[in-house]
Amino acid sequence: MLKGRHLIEPGDLTVSEIDEIISLAEQMNVDPISFQDVCRGKILATLFFEPSTRTRLSFEAAMLHLGGTVEGFADASVTSGTKGETLADTIRVVSSYVDCIAMRNPKEGAALLASKYSPVPIINAGDGGHSHPTQTLTDLVTIRRLLGDYQGITIGFCGDLKFGRTVHSLTQAMSRYKGNKFVFISPKELCMPEYMIKQLEENNINFETAEHLEDVIGNLDVLYMTRVQKERFFNEQDYLRLKDSYILNKEKMKKAKDHMIVLHPLPRVNEIAPEVDDDPRAAYFKQVKFGMYARMALIAKVTGSL
């Protein structure tokens, strides 16, 4: 049962629970009308202490499509946190009004802290560089809808792998399925964190590293592009030196498999050239819509609506 459960990181869900959510999301994608009233009378709070467009609007659209309502904020500067209110107290107050809370916070561990003070489900919408579990559900829905499955595939992650919470979350989730291989493509300064590499090694998960996208793109079933995030750097000179390291363009796409799909959690800056958008393998805007259905399924489950 997922009713009343918090979702802080993908590991909070069993493989069967992930499959259950993904299957429900696919049903909602095919027949959204059948689910338009399942959350009637319920309220979702969106507490975004960090800027977001897609994730926040996706959560809000998801709840509205389920027949529920939404309240919250998109800017921490308008909250009582500016007066010194603690996160714990904010959660105690907001949870008195709503049935579920989706929260984004720049501090790693903030969602876990919030869950200790909330009687209603906390859904982590991103906490610093740590985890982004609903993006992972989005990615899994997209991969299964477009490739038919999310096991037995080779997925390449390219760009900022050190700070990319979406990369960490999806790697952890997909490493639980059989036959998946990972290719980590990044400059040395932005390689996967050591703790992630250690987890893969301890579990005998197949992976390799590369510094040049063109050397490995032909082996991939999924290419997951990420932006080099300026806000994750302490040194602006490092950011300026690395931000253009990996750019996907038509020339590189010529070396890819015909069935390979390109994903991106968005927003993109210049890591995917606009000329790639017309390629049928470019799936990042389809990914956005699948994300709404993934969040619809999750909200319906944790609120006990389905």
C-alpha positions as CSV (number, residue, x, y, z in Angstrom):
1,M,0.0,0.0,0.0
2,L,1.3,3.4,-1.0
3,K,-1.4,5.4,0.9
4,G,0.1,7.9,3.3
5,R,3.7,7.1,2.3
6,H,6.5,9.6,1.8
7,L,8.7,9.5,-1.4
8,I,12.1,11.0,-0.6
9,E,14.2,8.9,-3.0
10,P,13.6,6.2,-5.5
11,G,14.8,3.5,-3.1
12,D,11.7,4.2,-0.9
13,L,9.7,2.3,-3.5
14,T,10.1,-1.4,-4.2
15,V,10.5,-2.6,-7.8
16,S,6.9,-3.8,-7.8
17,E,5.6,-0.5,-6.5
18,I,7.5,1.4,-9.2
19,D,6.0,-0.9,-11.8
20,E,2.6,-0.3,-10.3
21,I,3.0,3.4,-10.6
22,I,4.3,3.2,-14.1
23,S,1.5,1.0,-15.3
24,L,-1.1,3.4,-13.7
25,A,0.6,6.3,-15.4
26,E,0.3,4.5,-18.8
27,Q,-3.4,3.9,-18.2
28,M,-3.9,7.6,-17.4
29,N,-2.0,8.6,-20.5
30,V,-4.3,6.4,-22.7
31,D,-7.6,7.2,-20.9
32,P,-7.3,10.4,-18.8
33,I,-11.0,11.0,-18.7
34,S,-11.5,7.9,-16.5
35,F,-9.3,9.5,-13.8
36,Q,-10.6,13.1,-13.8
37,D,-12.4,12.9,-10.5
38,V,-10.3,10.5,-8.4
39,C,-8.8,13.3,-6.2
40,R,-12.0,15.4,-6.0
41,G,-12.0,17.2,-2.7
42,K,-8.3,16.7,-2.0
43,I,-5.6,19.4,-1.9
44,L,-1.9,19.3,-2.9
45,A,0.5,21.8,-1.5
46,T,3.5,22.8,-3.8
47,L,6.3,24.2,-1.6
48,F,9.0,25.3,-4.0
49,F,11.9,26.9,-2.1
50,E,14.0,26.8,-5.4
51,P,13.0,28.0,-8.9
52,S,11.2,25.5,-11.1
53,T,9.0,25.6,-14.1
54,R,8.3,22.1,-15.4
55,T,8.3,20.2,-12.1
56,R,6.0,22.6,-10.2
57,L,3.6,23.1,-13.1
58,S,3.6,19.3,-13.7
59,F,2.6,18.7,-10.1
60,E,-0.1,21.3,-10.3
61,A,-1.5,20.1,-13.6
62,A,-1.4,16.5,-12.4
63,M,-3.6,17.3,-9.4
64,L,-6.0,19.5,-11.4
65,H,-6.4,16.6,-14.0
66,L,-7.3,14.3,-11.1
67,G,-10.0,16.8,-10.0
68,G,-8.2,18.1,-6.9
69,T,-7.0,21.6,-6.0
70,V,-3.6,23.1,-5.4
71,E,-2.1,25.7,-3.0
72,G,1.5,26.7,-2.3
73,F,4.3,29.0,-3.4
74,A,6.9,29.2,-6.1
75,D,9.3,31.6,-4.4
76,A,10.8,31.2,-0.9
77,S,11.0,35.0,-0.5
78,V,7.2,35.2,0.0
79,T,7.2,32.7,2.9
80,S,7.6,33.1,6.6
81,G,11.0,31.6,6.2
82,T,12.2,35.1,5.6
83,K,11.1,35.9,9.1
84,G,13.1,33.0,10.5
85,E,10.4,30.3,10.6
86,T,12.0,26.8,10.5
87,L,11.2,24.2,7.8
88,A,9.8,22.0,10.5
89,D,7.3,24.6,11.5
90,T,6.4,25.4,7.9
91,I,5.6,21.7,7.3
92,R,3.6,21.4,10.6
93,V,1.5,24.4,9.5
94,V,1.0,23.5,5.8
95,S,0.2,19.8,6.5
96,S,-2.7,21.0,8.6
97,Y,-4.4,22.3,5.4
98,V,-3.7,19.7,2.7
99,D,-3.6,16.0,1.8
100,C,-0.2,15.9,0.2
101,I,2.9,18.1,-0.1
102,A,5.3,18.3,-3.1
103,M,8.4,20.1,-2.0
104,R,11.6,21.3,-3.7
105,N,14.4,22.7,-1.6
106,P,18.1,23.5,-2.5
107,K,19.3,21.8,0.7
108,E,20.1,18.1,0.5
109,G,18.1,16.2,3.1
110,A,15.4,18.8,3.4
111,A,12.7,16.5,2.1
112,L,13.7,13.8,4.6
113,L,13.6,16.4,7.4
114,A,10.1,17.5,6.3
115,S,8.8,14.0,6.3
116,K,9.6,13.7,10.1
117,Y,7.2,16.5,10.8
118,S,4.4,15.8,8.3
119,P,1.3,13.6,8.9
120,V,0.6,13.8,5.2
121,P,2.7,12.4,2.4
122,I,5.8,14.4,1.4
123,I,6.9,14.0,-2.2
124,N,10.5,15.1,-2.8
125,A,10.5,17.4,-5.9
126,G,14.2,17.8,-5.7
127,D,16.6,18.4,-2.8
128,G,19.9,20.0,-3.9
129,G,22.1,17.5,-5.7
130,H,20.7,14.5,-3.9
131,S,17.5,13.1,-5.4
132,H,14.6,13.8,-7.7
133,P,12.4,10.7,-7.5
134,T,9.4,12.0,-9.6
135,Q,11.8,12.8,-12.4
136,T,12.9,9.2,-12.2
137,L,9.3,8.0,-12.5
138,T,9.0,10.4,-15.5
139,D,12.1,8.9,-17.1
140,L,10.9,5.3,-16.6
141,V,7.5,6.0,-18.0
142,T,9.1,7.7,-21.1
143,I,11.6,4.8,-21.6
144,R,8.9,2.1,-21.4
145,R,6.4,4.0,-23.6
146,L,9.0,4.6,-26.3
147,L,11.2,1.5,-26.1
148,G,8.8,-1.0,-24.6
149,D,10.8,-1.8,-21.4
150,Y,13.3,-0.3,-19.0
151,Q,15.5,-3.4,-18.6
152,G,18.1,-4.9,-20.9
153,I,19.1,-1.5,-22.3
154,T,22.2,0.6,-22.5
155,I,21.8,4.1,-21.2
156,G,24.4,6.9,-21.5
157,F,24.4,9.9,-19.1
158,C,26.2,12.9,-20.5
159,G,27.3,16.2,-19.1
160,D,27.2,17.1,-15.4
161,L,27.1,13.8,-13.6
162,K,28.6,15.0,-10.3
163,F,25.8,17.4,-9.3
164,G,22.9,15.9,-11.4
165,R,20.3,14.6,-9.0
166,T,18.3,13.3,-11.9
167,V,21.2,11.2,-13.1
168,H,21.8,9.8,-9.6
169,S,18.2,8.9,-9.1
170,L,17.7,7.2,-12.5
171,T,20.9,5.3,-12.1
172,Q,19.8,3.9,-8.8
173,A,16.4,3.0,-10.1
174,M,17.5,1.3,-13.3
175,S,20.3,-0.6,-11.6
176,R,17.5,-2.6,-9.9
177,Y,16.4,-4.0,-13.2
178,K,18.1,-6.9,-15.0
179,G,20.5,-6.4,-17.9
180,N,21.0,-2.7,-17.9
181,K,24.3,-1.1,-18.7
182,F,25.4,2.4,-17.9
183,V,27.8,4.6,-19.8
184,F,28.9,7.8,-17.9
185,I,30.1,10.5,-20.3
186,S,31.6,13.6,-18.6
187,P,34.7,15.6,-18.1
188,K,36.8,14.4,-15.1
189,E,35.7,17.4,-13.1
190,L,32.0,16.4,-13.4
191,C,32.2,12.6,-13.1
192,M,29.8,10.5,-11.1
193,P,30.2,10.7,-7.4
194,E,32.4,8.1,-5.8
195,Y,29.6,6.8,-3.6
196,M,27.5,6.1,-6.7
197,I,30.4,4.2,-8.4
198,K,30.9,2.2,-5.3
199,Q,27.2,1.2,-5.2
200,L,27.4,0.0,-8.8
201,E,30.6,-2.0,-8.2
202,E,29.3,-3.6,-5.0
203,N,26.2,-4.8,-6.9
204,N,28.1,-5.9,-9.9
205,I,26.3,-3.5,-12.2
206,N,27.8,-3.2,-15.7
207,F,29.1,0.3,-16.4
208,E,31.9,2.2,-18.2
209,T,33.1,5.8,-18.4
210,A,34.0,7.9,-21.4
211,E,35.1,11.5,-22.0
212,H,33.9,11.8,-25.6
213,L,30.2,11.4,-26.5
214,E,31.0,10.5,-30.2
215,D,33.0,7.5,-29.1
216,V,30.1,5.8,-27.4
217,I,26.8,7.2,-28.8
218,G,26.5,4.3,-31.3
219,N,26.2,1.8,-28.5
220,L,23.3,3.5,-26.7
221,D,19.6,2.8,-26.5
222,V,19.0,5.9,-24.4
223,L,21.1,9.1,-24.3
224,Y,20.3,11.2,-21.2
225,M,21.7,14.7,-21.6
226,T,22.1,17.1,-18.7
227,R,23.0,20.7,-18.5
228,V,26.1,22.0,-16.6
229,Q,24.3,23.7,-13.8
230,K,25.8,27.1,-12.9
231,E,24.1,27.1,-9.5
232,R,25.9,24.0,-8.4
233,F,29.4,25.6,-8.9
234,F,31.3,27.4,-6.2
235,N,33.7,28.8,-8.8
236,E,32.4,30.6,-11.8
237,Q,35.6,30.1,-13.7
238,D,35.1,26.4,-13.5
239,Y,31.6,26.7,-14.8
240,L,32.6,28.9,-17.8
241,R,35.4,26.5,-18.6
242,L,33.2,23.4,-18.6
243,K,29.7,24.5,-19.7
244,D,30.2,23.9,-23.4
245,S,32.1,20.6,-22.9
246,Y,29.4,18.4,-24.4
247,I,26.9,19.5,-27.0
248,L,24.7,17.1,-28.9
249,N,24.2,18.1,-32.6
250,K,23.2,16.5,-35.9
251,E,26.7,15.3,-36.6
252,K,26.8,13.2,-33.4
253,M,23.3,12.0,-34.0
254,K,24.4,10.4,-37.3
255,K,26.4,7.9,-35.3
256,A,23.4,6.8,-33.0
257,K,21.1,3.8,-33.4
258,D,17.8,4.4,-35.3
259,H,15.8,3.5,-32.2
260,M,17.9,5.5,-29.7
261,I,16.0,8.1,-27.7
262,V,17.3,11.4,-26.4
263,L,16.1,12.4,-22.9
264,H,16.8,15.6,-20.9
265,P,15.2,16.7,-17.6
266,L,15.2,20.3,-18.8
267,P,15.8,23.2,-18.8
268,R,18.5,23.0,-21.5
269,V,20.9,25.7,-22.2
270,N,23.0,24.8,-25.2
271,E,23.9,21.1,-24.6
272,I,21.4,20.0,-27.2
273,A,21.4,22.1,-30.4
274,P,18.0,23.2,-31.6
275,E,18.6,21.3,-34.9
276,V,18.2,18.0,-33.0
277,D,14.6,18.9,-32.0
278,D,13.2,17.7,-35.3
279,D,14.9,14.3,-35.1
280,P,12.3,11.7,-34.3
281,R,14.6,10.3,-31.6
282,A,14.5,13.5,-29.7
283,A,12.0,12.6,-26.9
284,Y,12.6,15.3,-24.3
285,F,9.4,17.2,-24.9
286,K,7.4,14.0,-24.9
287,Q,9.1,13.3,-21.6
288,V,7.6,16.4,-20.1
289,K,4.0,15.2,-20.8
290,F,4.8,11.7,-19.5
291,G,6.0,13.4,-16.4
292,M,2.5,14.8,-15.7
293,Y,1.0,11.3,-15.9
294,A,3.7,9.8,-13.6
295,R,2.9,12.5,-11.0
296,M,-0.8,11.9,-11.4
297,A,-0.3,8.2,-10.7
298,L,1.9,8.9,-7.7
299,I,-0.5,11.5,-6.2
300,A,-3.5,9.2,-6.6
301,K,-1.6,6.4,-4.9
302,V,-0.1,8.2,-1.9
303,T,-3.4,10.1,-1.2
304,G,-5.3,6.7,-1.2
305,S,-7.5,7.9,-4.1
306,L,-6.7,4.7,-6.0
